[in-house]
């Protein structure tokens, strides 16, 4: 029986990639233009809604 870590789980990897994307969007939004800030916020909300989670990020 092989020992599998949680990080080997594809679901977990997808969530991690998505979270990294959200953090990057937020970072860009705080340093970028207002137009990009709104775009990043809407994109993040769309991703969360697709996952069945609705949240205000900031």
C-alpha contacts under 8 A as a table, 3 or more apart, distances in Angstrom:
res1	aa1	res2	aa2	distance
4	X	8	X	6.53
5	X	8	X	5.48
5	X	9	X	7.38
6	X	9	X	5.47
6	X	12	X	7.02
7	X	10	X	7.77
7	X	12	X	6.17
7	X	13	X	6.34
8	X	12	X	7.54
8	X	13	X	7.18
9	X	12	X	5.29
9	X	13	X	6.31
10	X	13	X	4.96
10	X	14	X	6.10
11	X	14	X	5.18
11	X	15	X	6.25
12	X	15	X	5.08
12	X	16	X	6.10
13	X	16	X	5.00
13	X	17	X	6.13
14	X	17	X	5.14
14	X	18	X	6.12
15	X	18	X	5.04
15	X	19	X	6.06
16	X	19	X	5.05
16	X	20	X	6.09
17	X	20	X	5.09
17	X	21	X	6.22
18	X	21	X	4.99
18	X	22	X	6.26
19	X	22	X	4.99
19	X	23	X	6.17
20	X	23	X	5.15
20	X	24	X	6.12
21	X	24	X	5.04
21	X	25	X	6.04
22	X	25	X	5.00
22	X	26	X	6.12
22	X	44	X	6.15
23	X	26	X	5.08
23	X	27	X	6.11
24	X	27	X	4.99
24	X	28	X	6.08
25	X	28	X	5.15
25	X	29	X	5.99
25	X	40	X	5.44
25	X	41	X	7.67
25	X	44	X	7.72
26	X	29	X	4.95
26	X	30	X	6.26
26	X	37	X	7.72
26	X	40	X	6.93
26	X	41	X	7.58
27	X	30	X	5.33
27	X	31	X	6.48
28	X	31	X	5.20
28	X	32	X	5.45
28	X	36	X	7.87
28	X	37	X	7.40
29	X	32	X	5.09
29	X	33	X	6.94
29	X	34	X	7.45
29	X	36	X	6.11
29	X	37	X	4.12
29	X	38	X	7.74
29	X	40	X	6.49
30	X	37	X	7.00
32	X	36	X	6.37
32	X	37	X	6.71
33	X	36	X	5.27
33	X	37	X	6.18
34	X	37	X	4.88
34	X	38	X	6.33
35	X	38	X	5.35
35	X	39	X	6.29
36	X	39	X	4.91
36	X	40	X	5.97
37	X	40	X	5.22
37	X	41	X	6.22
38	X	41	X	5.12
38	X	42	X	6.18
39	X	42	X	5.20
39	X	43	X	6.06
40	X	43	X	5.09
40	X	44	X	6.11
41	X	44	X	5.21
41	X	45	X	6.19
41	X	57	X	7.62
42	X	45	X	5.08
42	X	46	X	6.11
43	X	46	X	5.11
43	X	47	X	6.28
44	X	47	X	5.15
44	X	48	X	6.27
45	X	48	X	5.12
45	X	49	X	6.01
45	X	54	X	6.85
45	X	55	X	6.94
45	X	56	X	7.51
46	X	49	X	5.05
46	X	50	X	6.11
47	X	50	X	5.14
47	X	51	X	6.51
48	X	51	X	5.07
48	X	52	X	6.35
48	X	53	X	4.98
48	X	54	X	5.80
48	X	55	X	7.20
49	X	52	X	4.87
49	X	53	X	5.08
49	X	54	X	5.30
50	X	53	X	7.32
